[in-house]
Amino acid sequence: MTIAPQTSKYRYCIFALLFSLVLVNYIDRGALPFAINDISQEYGLSKVEIGAVLGYFGFGYLAGALFGGVLADRFGTKRVWICFGILWSIVEILTAWAGNIGTFFFGSALVGFAMIRVIFGLSEGPAYPLMSKSIASWTPKKEQSLSLSFGLVSTQVAGLLTAPIAVFLLMVTHDWRTMFVCLGVLSLLFMTLFYVVFKNKPNEHPKVSAQELAYIQEGRDYELNAEKLPWWSFFKNRTLMLNAFGYFTFLYITFTIMSWGPKYLQDTFHYDLHSLWYIAMIPWVGSTITVLLGGYISDYLYRHFNLKLPAMVSLASC
């Protein structure tokens, strides 16, 4: 049975909200590399210690990403989004004094940055599991691929915008600490907006019409009677495992460019802040386009030519 055209499209407001939330998430995590030279000079960090500071985030992120989906299934995406969003906003602010905290309590600035960055990674880790679950709840079956692309491209747009935003704050305030405080406060304000607007499911939102709700839920009857599988069944599914590998590659490249790119440009090519704000944007311009077009191009080539090479070629070229 075909559902009549929906009279409201409020789901797109939710997609825009999720897009903006992931945007804030990535800008917050990507600001540190632009301030790392000033931080290393103030605390006398060696190149090895700088690498450690930039890499500590990944340890917390691993744990946060692993448990984020589990928590969302148990407590609901909105509650988990809010808790972790407030946490990463506060930790973003505390990054301004991470070195002082480490020196005062442990006699080492590096320890302070290690603690703050691990907690920061832990708080931001659930972002993608939460985004995937949120989009799945709000998206009609016919729009899932496009909606997921819309969610993933927020990462690329964030990489594109992090450089001008971080550099602007550094140049205007002349203080790397103020940059972290400003970003953290803005994140807290955004989480307030998110709390007011977002609902876990479309049937909980008063602005979703009955027609739109029916359109979103069309073809989902099987989900009500879906069999619950044990967690280890994931490792028996070849498709899921290959997708996980591809997702790992995507995130690894993204993390590397975002974390090490600004420092590399400064040390190797001696770019200052006046030029770094636009030079650091370049790698993200093409990826912003290809993430949106990738699904469409891959589907087209597979349908018409039975080709599966583009994804393999793209990963190899990276």
C-alpha positions in Angstrom: 0.0 0.0 0.0 1.4 3.4 -1.0 1.3 6.2 1.5 -0.1 9.5 0.4 2.4 12.4 0.2 3.2 13.7 3.6 2.1 17.2 4.5 5.1 18.0 6.7 8.8 17.3 6.4 10.0 18.0 9.9 12.4 15.1 9.6 14.7 17.4 7.6 14.9 19.8 10.5 16.0 16.8 12.6 18.6 15.8 10.0 19.9 19.4 10.0 20.1 19.4 13.8 22.1 16.1 13.7 24.3 17.5 11.0 25.0 20.6 13.1 25.7 18.5 16.2 28.3 16.3 14.5 29.7 19.5 13.1 30.2 21.0 16.5 31.6 17.6 17.7 34.3 17.6 15.1 35.2 21.3 15.3 35.7 20.9 19.1 38.1 17.9 18.6 39.9 19.5 15.7 40.8 22.7 17.4 43.8 21.4 19.4 46.2 20.9 16.4 46.0 24.6 15.6 47.0 25.5 19.1 49.6 22.8 19.7 52.6 24.9 18.8 51.7 27.5 21.4 51.0 24.8 23.9 54.3 23.0 23.3 56.2 26.3 23.7 54.4 27.2 27.0 54.9 23.8 28.6 58.2 22.8 26.9 56.8 19.7 25.2 59.1 17.7 22.9 58.0 16.4 19.5 57.3 13.0 21.0 55.2 14.5 23.7 53.3 16.6 21.1 52.5 13.4 19.3 51.3 11.8 22.5 49.0 14.8 23.2 47.5 14.6 19.7 47.0 10.8 20.0 45.6 10.4 23.5 42.1 11.3 22.1 42.0 8.0 20.3 42.2 5.9 23.4 39.1 7.5 24.9 37.3 7.5 21.5 37.7 3.8 21.2 35.9 3.1 24.4 33.2 5.8 23.8 32.4 4.5 20.3 32.2 0.9 21.6 29.7 1.6 24.4 27.8 4.5 22.8 25.5 2.4 20.9 24.8 0.1 23.8 23.9 3.0 26.0 21.6 4.5 23.3 19.8 1.2 23.0 19.2 1.1 26.8 18.6 4.8 27.7 17.6 6.4 24.3 19.6 8.5 22.0 18.5 11.9 23.3 19.5 11.2 26.9 22.9 9.8 25.8 23.5 12.7 23.3 22.8 15.2 26.1 25.0 13.6 28.7 28.0 13.1 26.5 27.5 16.5 24.8 27.6 18.3 28.1 30.6 16.3 29.1 32.6 17.0 26.0 31.7 20.7 26.2 33.0 20.9 29.8 36.1 19.0 28.9 36.7 21.3 25.9 36.7 24.2 28.4 39.0 22.4 30.8 41.5 21.8 27.9 42.5 25.4 28.5 44.0 24.5 31.8 44.9 20.8 31.2 48.6 21.6 31.5 48.2 23.5 34.8 46.0 20.7 36.2 48.6 18.1 35.4 51.5 20.2 36.8 49.6 21.0 40.0 48.4 17.5 40.8 51.0 15.2 39.1 54.0 17.4 38.4 53.6 16.9 34.7 51.7 19.0 32.1 51.7 16.0 29.8 49.7 13.9 32.4 47.1 16.7 32.5 46.7 16.7 28.8 46.6 12.9 28.7 43.7 12.8 31.2 41.7 15.6 29.5 42.2 14.2 26.0 41.3 10.7 27.0 38.1 11.9 28.7 37.4 14.1 25.7 37.7 11.2 23.3 35.4 9.1 25.6 32.8 11.8 25.5 32.9 12.3 21.7 33.2 8.6 20.9 29.4 7.8 20.9 28.7 10.5 18.2 28.6 8.1 15.2 26.7 5.3 16.8 24.2 7.9 18.1 23.9 9.6 14.7 23.3 6.3 12.9 20.6 5.3 15.4 19.0 8.7 15.3 18.9 8.7 11.5 17.5 5.2 11.4 14.7 6.2 13.6 13.7 9.3 11.6 14.4 8.2 8.0 11.9 6.5 5.6 13.3 3.4 4.0 13.4 5.2 0.6 15.7 7.9 2.0 18.1 6.0 4.1 21.2 6.2 1.8 20.8 9.9 1.2 20.2 10.6 4.9 23.3 8.6 5.9 25.4 10.5 3.3 24.0 13.7 4.7 25.1 12.7 8.2 28.6 11.5 7.1 29.3 14.7 5.1 29.1 16.6 8.3 32.6 15.2 9.1 34.0 16.6 5.9 32.3 20.0 6.3 33.6 20.1 9.9 37.1 19.5 8.6 36.6 22.3 6.1 35.3 24.8 8.7 37.6 23.9 11.7 40.6 25.7 10.2 39.0 29.1 9.6 37.0 29.0 12.9 40.0 27.9 15.1 42.4 30.3 13.4 39.9 33.2 13.6 39.5 32.6 17.4 43.3 32.4 17.9 43.9 35.6 15.9 41.1 37.6 17.5 41.8 36.6 21.1 45.6 36.1 20.8 45.2 33.3 23.4 44.8 29.6 22.8 43.0 29.2 26.1 40.2 31.6 25.1 39.7 29.6 21.9 38.9 26.4 23.9 36.6 28.3 26.3 34.7 29.9 23.5 34.2 26.6 21.7 33.1 24.8 24.9 30.6 27.5 25.8 29.1 27.4 22.2 28.8 23.6 22.5 26.9 24.0 25.8 24.5 26.5 24.1 24.0 24.1 21.2 23.2 21.2 23.5 20.5 23.4 25.1 18.9 23.8 21.7 19.3 20.1 21.0 17.5 19.3 24.2 14.5 21.5 23.3 14.2 20.3 19.6 15.2 16.7 19.4 13.0 13.6 20.1 14.1 10.0 20.0 11.4 9.0 17.5 9.1 10.9 15.1 6.0 9.7 16.9 7.1 11.5 20.0 7.4 14.9 18.2 4.3 17.2 18.1 5.5 18.8 14.8 5.4 15.6 12.8 2.1 15.2 11.0 0.2 11.9 10.9 0.9 11.7 7.1 4.7 12.2 7.6 4.8 9.7 10.4 3.1 7.1 8.2 5.5 7.8 5.4 8.5 7.3 7.8 7.1 4.1 9.2 6.1 2.6 5.9 7.6 -0.8 5.3 8.9 -1.2 8.9 6.5 -3.7 10.2 9.2 -6.4 10.1 11.2 -4.4 12.7 8.5 -5.0 15.3 9.0 -8.8 15.1 12.7 -8.7 14.3 14.7 -11.4 16.1 17.2 -10.2 18.6 20.7 -11.7 17.9 23.6 -12.0 20.3 26.4 -9.5 19.9 28.9 -12.0 18.6 26.7 -12.7 15.5 28.1 -9.4 14.1 31.5 -11.1 13.5 29.8 -13.9 11.5 28.3 -11.4 9.0 30.7 -10.8 6.2 28.9 -7.7 4.9 28.9 -6.0 8.3 32.6 -6.9 8.8 33.6 -5.4 5.5 31.6 -2.3 6.2 33.3 -2.0 9.6 36.7 -2.3 7.9 35.7 0.4 5.4 34.4 2.6 8.1 37.7 2.1 10.1 39.7 3.2 7.0 37.4 6.3 6.5 37.8 7.4 10.1 41.5 6.6 10.3 42.3 8.9 7.3 39.9 11.6 8.7 41.5 11.4 12.1 45.0 11.6 10.7 44.4 14.6 8.5 42.5 16.5 11.2 45.0 15.7 14.0 48.3 15.9 12.2 47.6 18.1 9.1 47.9 21.6 10.7 51.1 20.7 12.6 52.6 19.2 9.5 51.9 22.3 7.4 53.4 24.5 10.1 56.5 22.5 10.6 57.2 21.4 7.0 56.1 24.4 5.0 56.2 27.1 7.7 52.7 28.3 7.2 51.6 30.9 9.8 48.0 31.4 11.0 47.4 34.0 8.3 47.7 31.3 5.6 47.0 28.2 7.6 43.3 29.0 7.8 42.7 28.4 4.1 45.6 25.9 3.3 44.2 23.5 5.9 40.8 23.6 4.2 42.0 22.2 0.9 42.0 18.4 1.7 38.4 18.7 2.8 37.0 20.4 -0.3 37.0 17.3 -2.6 35.9 14.9 0.2 32.9 17.1 1.0 31.7 16.6 -2.6 32.6 12.9 -3.0 31.0 11.8 0.3 27.6 13.1 -1.0 28.1 11.7 -4.6 29.9 8.5 -3.6 26.8 6.5 -2.9 25.0 7.7 -6.0 28.1 7.0 -8.3 28.7 3.6 -6.7 25.1 2.5 -7.1 25.1 3.8 -10.7 28.3 1.9 -11.7 27.1 -1.3 -10.0 23.7 -1.2 -11.7 24.9 -0.4 -15.2 28.4 -2.0 -15.3 28.5 -4.4 -12.3 31.6 -2.6 -11.1 32.7 -2.5 -7.5 36.2 -1.0 -8.0 35.6 2.7 -7.1 35.6 2.1 -3.4 38.7 -0.1 -3.6 40.5 2.4 -5.7 39.6 5.3 -3.4 40.8 3.5 -0.3 44.0 2.5 -2.0 44.7 6.0 -3.2 44.4 7.3 0.4 
